[in-house]
Amino acid sequence: MKIDVVGAGLAGCEAAYCLAERGVQVTLYDIKPKAFTPAHTDGNYGELVCSNSLKSKDIYGNACGLLKQEMRVLGSLTMEAAAANEVPAGGALAVERGGFAKFITEKIKSHKNIKTVCVEIKKVPEGPCIIATGPLTGGALAEDIKGICGGGLHFYDASAPIVSRESIDFEKCFYGDRYGKGGDDYINCPLDKECYEIFVRELLSAERVILHDFEKGEIFESCMPVEVMASRGFDSLRFAMLKPVGLRDAAGNRFYAVLQLRKENAGGTAYNLVGFQTNLKFGEQKRVFSLIPALAKAEFLRYGVMHRNTYINSPENLNADFSLKSRSAVFFAGQITGVEGYVESAASGILAAVHAYNRLSGKPAVIPPATTVCGALSRHISSPNADFQPMNANFGILPPPEQPLRDKKQRYARLAERALKDIGEFKREINI
C-alpha cells in the first residue's frame, strides 16, 4: 500500500508515522528546508511556532490533557517527542522546541517506510493522500483546494470566546431575541451604566497579543476586535456588540447595554459571546469579560483568538473520517480541517491516518466514540453547522455523563474516565 502525505507539521508527521508503522509506504512532501511559510524559521519538521507549551497535563480536569492521553493510547509521535524533550512548567506540558522538532524529524527521516521529498505541491494529488498543510496554506494549492471544496476556503481572522452554559449566572440574564421574539437561542446579559463604564475602561487597558508581521495588514478586514471597536468612542460598543435596542426582560425592563450569548452547539452546553472577537491575551479575556455580571463566574471553554487561519468549510466537504465527500481517497488533517491548536491538529493527523489505512485496506470507517475528545472533534468537523468555526478540545463538546453531577471537578473526572475507557475500545477495534 502507498499514500502521499502533504505537509510535515504535527498533523502530517503524525499521519505519516502512523501509516508507516502499519507497513504503508509513505511519501511525505514539504517545502522545508528549502523554503518556509511566513511563520516558520526552523528547517525541522513539527516546528512549534507560537509556544513551547502543549497545554495542561491534567488528564481528569482539562480536556486538552485528556486528548493527549487519548493520543498516547493511539501511539502518538507528538507525545513521544514531548516526553523526550519536556521542560519544567508546572501543570503544563512544555517542551524544548528545537529538540522537540529535531526528534520528530529524525523519527520521520529514519523510518524505512517514509520517503521525504522537499517540493511545493500545487495540486491535490489524485491518488490516496492526506493534505495536512496547516493554517497558512496558500498559493496554487490553496486555490486548488478552494476549487475542490466549492469555494469553501476561509481566511479566518478572529473568533469570540465560548463559555459553558452551566457557568452562566441566570439570575443576571434572560432568554430572548430582539423585539419580544421568544426562544432560547440567545441569552442576554445586561450591564448598567456603571458596569458598562468599568468594563470599557478595563477593556481598553487590557494587554493584547502581538500579531505576526504578515498578519497585521489583513487581520482587521472582516472581523473587528471588540477592543478596537471600543477605542473608537466610549459609547461605540452600545451601538455595536452591546446594543440594547429591542431587548427587554420578562418584566419589560430596558438596559444600558446588553451582551448576547448564542448557542455554539446543538446541545446548548456552550455559548458564544456574540461579536466579541478579540486579540486580548487569554488571562485578560477572563479578567475583563468576567466583569459582565452574568459572566462573573464563567468557565471559558475556548478563548478568543486572532490570526491568519486557512480552513475549509469542513461540514460541507468532509466526512467524519476526515475524507472528502467528493473524492473519497483524499483525506485532510490538521488545522485546515477546523480543529484549533497544536494538540488537536496532531490528533487529527492520527485519525486521518487510521481512516486512510482502513480505506486502503478495504475496511469500513470506524469513528471514535462521541464520548472521546477524538470522537467529538471528528463530529465537530463533519456535523452540519451554518456558522462553522475552528474548535479546540474542551469538555463542552462531550456528551454529559449519564448521571448528572453538579460538582465540576467530579463531572470532568467522570467524563475523562469514560473517554479513556472508550478510546481503549476504539484502539482494539481498529487494531493499532
N, C-alpha and C positions, 0 to 999 in steps of 0.2 A: 504494500500500500504506500502511496505517495501523496503528499499535500504541500501546498505553499502557504507560508505564513508571512504576512506583510506587516512590518513594524516590530522593532525589538525593544519596546518599552516593557513594563512589567506584564501587561496582558499578553503581548506577543511572545515573550520569553516563557511565561507560564504555559501557554498553548503549545509552543514548540517542544518544550521539555516533557510535558505530559504525554504528548503523542509519541515522541522519540522513545520514551521509557516503555511504551507499549509496542515498540517494534516498527512504527511507521517511519518511512523515510521523509524527512522534513527539509525543505529548502526555506531558509529564513532570510528575507530581504529587508535591508535597512540602508539608509543613506550614510550612516556612520561607518567609519570615522572620516570619510572624505568630505562630508557636509553635515550641517546641523540645522535644526529648527531654530527660530529666534530665541527660544527659552533654554536651549541646551548648550553646554560648553565642554562636556566630557565625551571622549571617544568610546567609552564603555557602554554596554547595553544596560537597561534597567536603571537609568540615571534618575535620582530623586532631585527634582528642581527646586521645589518650594520649601521643603522642610526635611530635617533628618528624623522626624518623628512619624511613626506609623500608628499613632494614636494609642488609646488605652490598652493596657494588658489585662484589664479586668474582664474575665470571661462571663461572670454571672451578673455584672452590673452595668455593662456597657456593650451595646450591640456590635460595635466595631471589634471589640475584644472577642466577642462570641464568634464573629465572622472569621477572625484569624484562626480560632481553634477549629472551626469547620474546615478551613483551608489546610490546616495541619493534618487533619483526618484524611483529606484527599491528596496528600503528598505534595504540598506547595513548595516550589523552588524559592519563592519570595520569603516564606517563613524560615526556610533553611538558611538562606543568606542573612536574614535578620538575626537569627540565633548566633551565627558565626561572627557577626560584626556589631553586636549590641553594646551600647554605652550607657552608663547610669543616667536615668532620667525619671526617678521616682516611679509613678504608676504608668508612665508612658513607655512604649517600645520605641526607643531611639537607637539609631544606628550611625556608624561612621560611614558617611555617604560614599567616599571613594572606595573603601574596602567592600562595601555592600555591592556596588556596581561591578567591581572587579571580580568578585565571587561569582556573580551571575554570568558575566561574560565568559569566564573560564569554564564554567559548567556547560554553557551552550557550545562554545567553540571546540571543546574537547570531546563532545558527545559523538559517538560513532555513527549515530543515525541523523545528525543535523549537519547540513551544509549551509554556511553563511555566505551571502552574496551582497556586496556593497554596491547598490544601484538604486536609482529613483524609479519606483513603479508608477506608471502614469495611467494605467487602466486596471480595473479589477480583473484578475485572471479568470479565464473561462472554466478551468477545471476546479477540483476541490481546493478550497483555500479559506484562510481566516484573515480578515482585514482587521488589524489592530494598530492603526496608525495614529491614534491619540487625538487629543482635543485641538491640536494645531494642524490637522490635516488640511492641505491646501493645494494650489496649483491644478495640474491636469487631473490628478487622481480625485481631488475633491469635486471637480466638475463631472467626472465620470460617475462617481457615486451619486451625485446630485441628479444626474440623468436617470440612473437606475432606480432611484428612490422617488421619482416623480417630482423632483424639486424640493423634497422634504429635508433639506440640509440647512441647519440653523447656524448662525453666528451668535451664540448666546452671550449676552453682555452682563446681566446681573440677575440675581434671584433674591426673593424675600425670605425671611426666616419662617420656619414652621414650628408650631408648638403643639403639645399634646392636649387634647380636649379636656382630659381629666384634671389638668393642672390650671385650667381657667377658673377664675372666681366668678361663678354665675350669679352671685348676689350683686355684682357690679357690672353686669352686662345684660343684654337681651337679644332674643332672636328676631329676625325680620329683615325684609328688604325695604327699599325706599318707598315712600308714599303709601304706607299701610299694607304693602304686599306681604303675605304670610310666608310660611315655610321655614325650614331650619338650615338653609344653605349658607346663611350668613349669621355670624354672631357680632353684635355691635357693642363696642367698648367705649363708653363716653368719657370725656375729660372736661372738667370745669375750667374756668379761665385761669385760675391759679396753677392748676396741674398742667395745663397746656403750656403756660409760660415757662415753668420749670423744665418741662420736657424739651422745649425748643432750645433753651439755653444749654442744657446738657448735651443735646444732640449736636449743636454747633461746635462745642468744645471737645467732643469725643475724638479719640485717636483713630486714624484711618490706616488702612493697608496701603502700602506703596505699590503702585502698578509697575509692571514691566514697561520699558520704553515703547515696545512695539504695540502695546495695548492702549496707550494714552490717547492716540489720535482717533480711535474708533469706538472707545468704550461708552461714550455718552450718546451715541447717535440715536438709539431707540429706547433705552431704559434710563430714566433719570433717577439717580440715587436720592433717597429721601433727605439725606443731609445736604445735598446740593440744592434741592428744591427749597429747603428751609433757609439757605443762605440768601435767597432772592427776596426775602422780606419776612418779617416776623409773623405775619398772618398768612403767608403763602400756602402753608400746609392746610389751612382751613378752607382753601379754595381748590385743594387737590386731594391728597391721600386721606386727610382728616375732615373732609367736607361733611358737615352735619345736616345739610339740606335734605328734607324729606324723611328724616329718621326720628321717630318718637317711640318711647317705650309704651307698655300697656296702659300706663296712667296718662298718656298723652304729653309727657314732658319733652321739652326740647333741650338741646345740649349745645355747649360752646364748640366742641369738636368731637368727632367720633372716628375711631379706628374700626374698620370692618375686618372680620376674620372669615375666610372662605374655606369650605371643606377641601382638603387635599386628597382624600381618598374616599372610596365608596363606603367604607365602613364608618366614616365620620370620626375616626380616632385621632386625626391630625388636621390642624387648621393653619392656613397660610395667612400671614399679615399682609393684607391687600395693599399693593402699591409701595411696600416697604423694602424694595430692592436697595441694597446698601453696600458700601465699601468700608464700613467700620470693622475694627478688629473684633474677634468673637467675644472676648470679655467685655468690651464696650457695648456690644449689642445687648448682651444680657443685662448689663447695668442700666443702660438708657431705656431700653424698651420695657423693662420691668417697672419703670416709673408710671406706666399706664396702669391705673388701679386694677383693672380686671386681670392684668398680667403680672401682678406683683410677685406671684409665686410660680410663674410659668416655667414649664420644663421645655427647653428648646430641643426639638428633635433634629433640626438642621438649622444652622446659622446661614444668614445671607452671604452670598459670595459674589464676586465681581471679577470676571476675567474673560479673556477670549476663549471660547469653547465651541468647537465644531462638533455637532452631533446630529444624527439622523432622527427623523420622526419615527422612532422605533415601533410604537404600537401600530402604525400604518404599514410598516415594512418588514418587521421581524417576528418570527415565531418565538415561543418561549424557550426553544433550544438554541436561540441566537442565530438561526439560519434565515436567509432572505425568503420571503414568501414567493417572490418572483423567480428566484434561482436557488433551488434547494441545496446545491453544492457549495454555495457561498455563505460563510459564517462571518459575523462581526464580533469583536470583543473589545473591552476597554471603554474609556470614557466617550468614545464616539457613539456608543450604544445608549448613553444616557444614565450610566452609573457614575457617581461622583466620588472621587477620592482614589488615592493610590491603592489602598487595600481592596476596595470594591472593584477597581479596574483589574487588579491581579486575579481576583476570584472569578471574574467573568471570563478571563483567559482560560482558566482550568475548565470551566463549564463548557465553553465553546469547543475546547479540545475533546472533552468527553463525548459531546454530542456529535462532533465531526467523526470521531472514531466509530461510533455506533452507525453513522450513515455509511461510512466506508465499508463497514462490516456487514451491511445489510440488515442491521437490527433497528427496531423502533426506538424513538427518542424516549428517554426516561428523565422527566423533570424532577429536580429535588422537591421534597415536600414543601408546601407553603409555610409550614411551621419552622423551617430553617431560614436563616438570612439569605443563603444562596437561592433558595426557592422563592423567597419574597422578592428579591431583586429580579429574578427571572420573570416573574409575573409583572413587576413594575414596568419592564421594558416592552412587554407584549400585550398588556391589557388595554382595551380601548380607553383613551384619555384625550379629550379635546384640548386640554391645557397641559400637555406633556412637558415635564421639566426634569432635568437630572436629579437623581436622588442618591443619598448616601445611606449607609447602614444605620438603622435606628429601630427601636423596639416598636414604634408606632406602625410599622408596615407588617408586623407579625400578627396573626390571629390571637385574640386574647386567650388566656388559659381557660381550660374547661370549667374550672371553679373560680369565680371572681375573687380577687384579692385586693383589698384596699391599700395595703402596705406596698409601696412601690418597690422596695428592695426585695421583698418576698416574691412579688409578681415577676420582676425581672429574672430572679433566680429560677423560678418555675419555667419561664419561657426558655431560658438557656438550657436547663436540664432536658426539656422536651426537644429542643433543637438538636442537641448533641446526640440524643438517642436516635432521632430521625435521620441525621446526616450519616450516622453509622450504618443504618439500614440501607440508605441510598448507596453508600460505598459498596456494601455487599451485593446490592442488586446490579450495579454496573461493573462489579468485579475488578476494581482497581487494585 
